[in-house]
Amino acid sequence: MAPGNAALREDPPDGLQAAFARAAEDYGVPRSVLLAVSYLESRWDGNGGLPSVSGGYGPMHLVDGRLAVPPESGGHHHGEEDPRGDETRPMRPPAPAPAAPQPLEDTLGLASRLTGIPADRLREDPAANVRGGAALLAEYQRRTGGPADDDPARWYGAVARYAGSDDAGAAAVFADEVYATIRTGAARVTDGGERVVLPSDPSANPPAGSPERLGLRRAAGAAAAAGPDCPASVSCVWLPSPYKRLKKKGHYGNHDRLQVPRKIDYIVIHDGESSFRSMINSVRNPTYLSWHFTLRSGDGRIAQHLRGQDIGWHAGNWDVNSRSIGLEHEGYLARGGAWYTEAMYRASAKLVRHLARKYGVPLDRAHIVGHDNVPGPTRASVRSMHNDPGPFWDWAHYFELLGRPLARVARSGGLPSRSVMILPRFAAHRQRFTGCGGGCPARGSSSVWLHTRPSATAPLVKDIGKHPGGRSSYGVQDHAARASTGQRYAVADRRGAWTAIWYLGQKAWFHDPKGARTAVRAAGPLVTPRPGVSSVKLYGRGYPEPGAYRGVSPQKLTPLQYVMPAGQRYSVGLVRRGSYLRAVTFDTSKHRLITGGTVYYQVQFGHRFAFVRAADVTLLRR
């Protein structure tokens, strides 16, 4: 997969590749082990000297345990959005109980003592950071009694220890991922613009019978036997959310249960705006809300809270909740430059692949969605819908880990293309944002800004639902004039280095220059208003027609404030019949699934998707 050692010698002597080579030699660590551990922590990025969401710095993710744990934001569910998303039974959950800070191991301080390099330099200088990581691995090898030799297979115990996990299963998963990376090799250009290469070594297999591996794997197997629905290749624990009656008559928490199988169309990606420990505490409160899985940043540890058949209250739209599984990731949308670890990305992708296979969910951006893509169910709810995981979630990399690279998904087969998929190069695509705590640093992002004209000085396009009568902003929390990686839009126009798409009923321009494209040609069905109408209505949910509700009060089919004008085209994500799950009592035997005859198309209308009735539009196959 990767070039051989000759390619390594061609790198400049002061580059990051050379820093790995020198540090490995000086501390007696196999070079492949050092490179692979760093890849699993950061993909060799320095992240501008800013910490990850779990307090780690630099390519080796050295954790500064001396820093005060940042205050919790209260969780992204604590706010205006109703997480259940059903206006017939509105919900305002209490603020999550603050969790006691979890002490972090000060690996940055230990690396400083081992190397003599000041902590500030270890945080900010990638080469020094690599040296600190090598010193840590050598120290862990000494502590575990491993031999000081150059055989990568004999460093399993030290690699597992480097994960810094309080869970043996998570440590084993981390170590196994490191060795899998050594076997396949890796190569990429870092956020510092340097190409780093890890040559493949198919022989790098830790001894199956080593005491360290056997012990860690026994612990992982015991945890897996406890009941979570996760793939065997991740560390997962079952921590169920409570399903119980509350004191107030007719109220119960904190999710809904079904006696019959449910159709799952979506897997919703969230960030929790709080720590793993705080989310775990909150989701086990019967008066709070619920989701299916929580993932930890530092080591990719997963906790499952609901079975797949259970309905979590997490996405702010009851129609989407009733047909989705929700994943909360430890992290923050806009806290300085906080970044997600590779360990968490990989654990999340493995879990999503497992769930997608089990429930038949297609691996594309119409079905694997962010919380920020979920529509408001009613006009009044549009403004309050949440915006995580936001522009700093690397969707392109995530889909590579899912085994469905977005460039491959977008292929148009060489035919004339009526649509494009947004696909900037994440690391190099540094957009302007405001509103981050402490300022928004220059860093990679997954979204493009949309303007009213093909000019960077032109105003951003308007969103009458998000900003009634006002302007869109460059705020990191404001998705009103943004299109995100993996989303497909109909092409409206092209002019020089700019491409226009149909977006929220208007022509929206984004910068798409040759040599630095931010979109690729894509194929897929589109819809346009049927002949003879000036516009068609859009909906935040696909509920049945009134006649389908036999013996049950019909749910109002209220359109959103948006319309699709004649002559415009929008991409179709899925086709479905109108349905409504009536689950309003603790007694699950009284739940009913109402299915109608109205057919809906899910369309990519703005940053969020919406629904149109099939009878109102004409389907264009390409």
N, C-alpha and C positions, 0 to 999 in steps of 0.2 A: 504493500500500500504506500509506504513512505520511501523516499530515497535512502540509499545506503550511507555508510559512514563518510564516504567521499564528500557528500553534500554538506556534512557537518563542518568539514575542514575549510569549506569555502566561505563560511560566515565571518564577519568582521571580528577581530579579536576582542573588541569591547562590547559585543552584542549580547543579547540575553541567552542565545544558544551557547556561546562561549562561557557565560556565567554559570550555566548548569554544568558544563564540562569541568570547569575549575573547582566548583564547590564539591562535586561528586568525588573528584580525585583527592582533594585536600582532606575530606572527612571520611574517605573510604566507603562511600555509598555507591552502589551500582548506578550508573548514569540513567539507565532505563527506569529504575525505581524512583529516582528523584523526579525525573520528567513526568512519569505517570501519576505520581502522587499530586504534583502541582496541577496537572491537567484535571484531575478529579476535583480539586479544590477550586480552581479559578479559570481553567482553560488557558493558563499562562498569562492572563491579563493582570495589569497592575491596578486598574480602576482608579487611576489618578491619586493614589494614596488614600482613598476613602474606604471606610470599613464596609464589610458585608452586613446583612441584617443580623448576623450572629457575632459581630464584633471582630471579624478576621480581616487582616490586611495583606495586600500584595499577592503575588503569584502562589506563594506557599500558604496563604490564609493563616498568618500568625495572629493569634487572638490576644488582644490586650485586655487581660482580666482586671487591670487596675482601674479601668474607666468605669465611671458610674453608669449603671444600666439606665438607658434613656426612659423617660416617663412614658407610660402607655397612653395611646391616643383615645382609648375607650372602645377600640374596635370599630371597623368600618360599618358594622351593622347598627351602631348606636348613632342615630341621626333621624333625618326626616323620612327616609324610605321605610315603608312597611314591608318587612322581610317576607311575610306570608303572601302579600300582594293580592288579597281578596277583600274588596271594599265592603262586602256583606258581613264580614267579621274582622274589622280592623284590629291591628295589633301594634302596640308600642312596647317593645321589650324594655326591661330595666337595663341600666348601664351594667356592663360586665364587672364582676367583682375583681378588684386588682389582685394580681398574683404576686407573691413575694419573689423578688428577683432571684434568679438562679445563678449562683456563683459560677463564673467562667474560669477555666484553667488558664493561667497567664503564660501561654506558650511564647508570646512575644518577649516577656521578661526573661523566661528561661533561655530563649535563643540569644538574647542580648548578653546574658551571663556566659553562655557557652562560647560565643564568638568575640566578645569584647566590643561589639558594634552597638552604638547608642540606639535606644528604642525608636527615636524619631527617624533615624536613618533607615532602620528596618521597615518602618511603615511606608516611607516615601520613595526609597531607592529599590527598584525591582531586583537588581543584581545582589544587593546586600540582603534583601528578603530571601532570595534563593539560597544564599549562604547560611542564613539562619535556619531555613528549613532542613538543609543538609545536616547541620549540627544537631538538630532535634532528632532526625531519623537515626543518626549514629548513636545518640544517647539512648534512644528507645531500644535499639538493637543491643546495646550493652546491658540495659536493665532487664530485658527478656532473656538474656543469656545466649543470644544468637551469635554465630561466628562472624568475625570481621573479615568477610571475604567478598568477592565480586560476583557471586552467584545470586541472581535476583530471587530465585526460588527460596532462598534461605532467609529472606527478610520479611516473611509473612507476618510474624508477630509484631515487628516494629511498625509495619505499614498499618496493621489494624489498630495499634496504639495511637498512631498519628491522627486517626479520626476524631479523637477526643470525646468519644461517645460514652454515655453512662449506660449503654445497652450493648450487651455482647453480640446480639444479632445484627445490630446496625454496624458495629465494628467489622464483623465478618463480611457483610455485604460490601462495605467500603473497600476492604482488602481485595475481595474477589473482583470488584470493578477495576481496581488498579491493575491487577494481573491480566484481566481481559484486555485492558487498554495496551499493555505491553505486548500482548500477543498480536493484536491487530495493527498496532502502530497508530500514529496520529500526526497531523501536520496542519497548521493554520497560521494566519497572520494575526498577531495580537493587536490589542487596542493601542499599543505603542508603535504600530506599523512594522514590526519585525516578524519575519517568518521563523517559526520554531518547528522542529521536526523530531519526532520520536520514531526511530526505525522499528519495524515490526520484528518481534522475536517469538515465533510460534512455539518455541520450546519452553517458554517461561510459565511453568506450572508449579505452584508450591506443592510439596509432598502431601499427598492426600491423607497420609497417616500422621502428619506432624501434630504434636500435642496442642500447639496453639490453635491450629485450624479445627481439630476435632472438638476442642473445648468450646470454641466460639460457635461452631455449627450445632453442637448439642443445644446450646442456649437458644440459638435461633429457631431450631426445630421445636423446642418446647413452647416458645412464644407463638409459633405458627399454629400449633395444635390447639391453641386457646379459642380459635373460632373466627378470626378475621377473614374476609374474602379478598385476599391479596395474592399476587403471584409469589411463587417460592423464592424469587430472586431479590425480594425486598425484605426489610425488617418491619414487621407490622404487628400491632397489638389491638385487641378488642376492648374498647372502653365505651360501653353503650350509653347513649343518651336516654334519659328517663321518659317513659310514657305513663303519665299518671293524671288523675283528676286533680284540679285545683280547688281551692276553697270557694271561689266565686262560682255560683251555679252555672253549669253548662260549659265551663272553661276547663281546658286540659292543656297539657304540654308534653314535650316541646316539639312534637312532630305529628304526622298522621301515619296510620298503618292501614294496610289493605289485606283482604283475605284472598284476593285474586291477583294474578300477574298483571303488572302494568307495563305499558309501552314506554320505553325510554328513548327519547330522540336527542337529548343533549347531555354533554358533560360540561359543567360550568366551572371555569377557573377563577378563583378568588385569591386576593391576598388579604390577610387577616387584620392588617394595621395594628397588630399586637404580637406579643411573644407566643411561642408554642404553649408554654405553661398557662398563660392567661386564657388562650382559646380552649384548652382542655378543661380548665375550671369552669368556663362559661357554658360550654356546650352540655355539661352535665347538670345544669341548673334547670329544673322543670319549668320555671317561669320564663326562661330565656328562649332563644331560637335554636335552630339545628341545621347541621349539614352532615355529609356522609363521612368525609375523611379530613384529617388535619395532618399536614406535613411539616417536618422540622428542617430548618435551613442547614444547620451545621453538619448533619450526618444523613439526612434523608429519611429519618425515622418517620413511620406512618402510624397514626391511630385511626381506627375505624369506629364510628359512633352509630350509624344506621345501616340496616340491611338494604340491599338494592331495591327491595319491594317497598321500603318505607319512603315517605315523602318528607323531605326536609323543608324547613322554612328559611330560605337563604337568598333567593334571587330577586325578590321584590315583585314577582309576577306569578300568580297562582297557576296560570296555564303552563308556564315554563317549569315551575316547581313540580307540578304533578307529572311532568314528563322528563325529569332530569336527575342527575347525580351531581352533588356539589363537593368540590375540593377546595379547602382553605389552606393556603400556603403561608408559612411564617414569613412576614415581610411587610414592607411599607411602600406605598406608591410614590411618595414624594418626600421622604426624609433624607435630605442632603443628597448623598450619592449612594445610599445603601443598595447593595446588589445581591442577586440571588446566587447561591453556590451551585456548582455543577452537580454535586451530590444530590441536591433537592430536585433539580431539573430531571436528572436521570431516574430517581425514584418515582417522581410524578409521571414521567412518560411511561415507565413500565406499568404503573398502576392503570393509567388510561388505556394503554394497549390491551391489558387484561380485561378491563370493563367493556371496552368497545367490542372485543370479540364475543364476550359473554352475552351482551345485550343487543348486538347488531347495530352499533352506532358507527356511521361512516367517519373516517378520519379526514375531515375537512373543516374549514372555518365556518361552515354553516351549521355544524353539529358540535364541534369542539369550540366553545365560545367563552369569551370573558364575561364577567359580571357587567362590564361596561358595554357589552353588545346586546344585553337583554332589554327589550322595550318596556316602557311604562305601560301598564295595562289600561290606564285611563288618561284622559287629558290632564287631570289634576296631578297625576303621579309623575308625569314626564320630567319635570324639573328636579325632582328629588331622587331620581334613580342614581345609583352609585357608579363609580368610574374605575374600579380596580379590575385587573391588575395594572392597567395603565400603559404608558408608552415605553416603559423600561423593561417590560417582560419580552424576552426574545422569542417571539413566535416562530421565526424561521428555524432557529436552532431546536426549539421544542418539537417541531414537526420532523426535523431530521432524526431526532431521538425516537419519535413515534414510528419511524420507518416509512414516512410519507413526505419526502421533501416537497416543499410547496412549488418549486419550479417544475417538478414532475407532474404534480396535480394540475397545474395551470396549462399544460400543453394543449395547443389548439390543433395539433395534427397537420400543420402546414396550410390549413384553410384560412381564408380571410377572417380576421378576428373582429368581433363586435364588442369585446369586453377585454378588460385588463385586470390582473391581480396585483395588488400593492405588494411590492417585495424589495424594499431598500436593503442595502448591506448594513446590518445592524451596527457593527463596531464603527464603521466609517460615517454613518448617517447621524450627524450631530445637529439636532434641531434646537431652536430657541424655545425655552420654557421659563415660566415664572411661577412663583408660588410654592417653591420647595422650602422646607425648613432650613434656614441658613443659606438660602440661595440655591439655584439649580445649576449644577456643574455641567460643563461641556462633556457629554457622554453619548454613547450610541442610543438610538431609539428605534422603535418599530412602526412609527406612524409618519405620515406626511401632512403638511399644512395645506389647506384648501382656500384658494383666493377667488375673488369675483372676476379678476382679469388675469391674463398670463404675465404677472409681474409680482416680484417679491414685495413691492411697496403697495400693492393693491390691498384693499380691506379683505379680511377673512369673510367667508360666506356666512350667512345668518342661519340660525336655528330658532324658528318661532316658538318651539316648544321649550327649549332650554333657556332661551333669553327672549321672552315676549317683549317686542318693542325695543330690544337692546342689541348690542354687538357681541359677537364672539370674541374670546380673548386667547392669549397665548398661555393661559394658566395650565399647569400640568394636570389639574383636575377638570379642565374644560374640554370635553370631547366634541364640542359643537361643530368645529371646522377641521376635523381630522379623519383621515382614512387609515386603517391599520393593516399591518402585514397579514397576508392571506385572504383579505376580503376582496371579492370580485365585484367590479362595477362596469356598467355599460359605457363605452366611449362616446363622448358627445362632440369632441373636436380635438384637433391637434394644431399647434402653432409653434414652430421652432423647437425650443427645448422644453415646451410645456404641453401637457396633456390635460384635457378636460373630461370630466365624468359627470353623469347625472347623479345628483346628490340632494336630497331633501327638496325636490321639485325645482332645482336650479342647476345651472352649469357651474361646475366647480373646478378650478385649475390647480394643478400641482406641478412642481418642477421635476422634469423627467429627462435630463440631458443625455445625449449620447456619451458613452464612456462611463457614465455614473447613473445608469437607469434606476429609477425607484419603483418601476412596475414592469411586468412582463405580459406578453399577449396571453390571453386565456380563452378557454372554450366553455360553453355551457348555455343553458336555456335563459332566455330573457322574456319579460312581459312588457306590454305597452297597452294603454287604455284601448278598449275596443272601439271600432269605428262609430262615429256619431255621438260620442260623449266628449265633453270638454275636460273632464277630470274624473278620477275615481277615488273613493275613500280608502283610507288605510286604518288598520286596527292593531292594537297591541296584544291581541290574543285571538285565537281562532275558535270561538264558541259556536255552538249549533244554532240553527234557526229556532224561533219560539215554538214551532209545532213539534219539535223533538222532545220537549220536556213534558212527558206524560205523568201527571200526578205530582209534579215538582214545579215550583215557581221558576219561570224562565229567568236566566241571567241576561242582563241588558247587553246588547251588542252595540256598544257605544264607540263610534269612530274617534280616532285621534284628531288633533288639530291640523294634521298634514293632509295633502291630497297629491295624487300623481297626475300631473297635467298631460293632456293629449300630446303625442309626438315624442314623449320621453320614454326611455327604456330602463329597466332595472333587472338585475340578475336574480335568478330563482335558486333558492337553497334546498327547499324540500316542498313536497306536496302532501296535503293531509286533509282528511275530513274533519269538520268541526266536532269538537268533543268538550265535555265539561265533567270533571270529577266532583261529585257532591260528597264531601267528607267534612261534615260540620259537627259531628258528635263523637264522643269517646267510644261509643259502641260501634265497632267496625262493621257489624252486620247491617247497619243502616246506611252504609256508604253506597252510592250508585254512580255508575259511569253512563253519562248521557252522550249518545252518538247521533249526529244528524247527517243530513245529506249534502249540506253546503261544503264545497271543496275550496280550500284556501291554498294560495302560494305564499311561501315565506320569501320575502324579497329583501335584498340589501338596500335599504332606502337611505340611510345616513350612516353614521357610525354604528347605530343600532339597526337590527332587522325589524321588520314589520310584516303584517299579513294583508293580502288583498284577496277578495273573492274571485275565484276563477271565472265566474260569469261576467265579471266587470272588465276583463282584460283579454288580450290576444297573446297566446304563447308563441314565441319565436324560438325555434329549436337551436339556433346558433346566433 
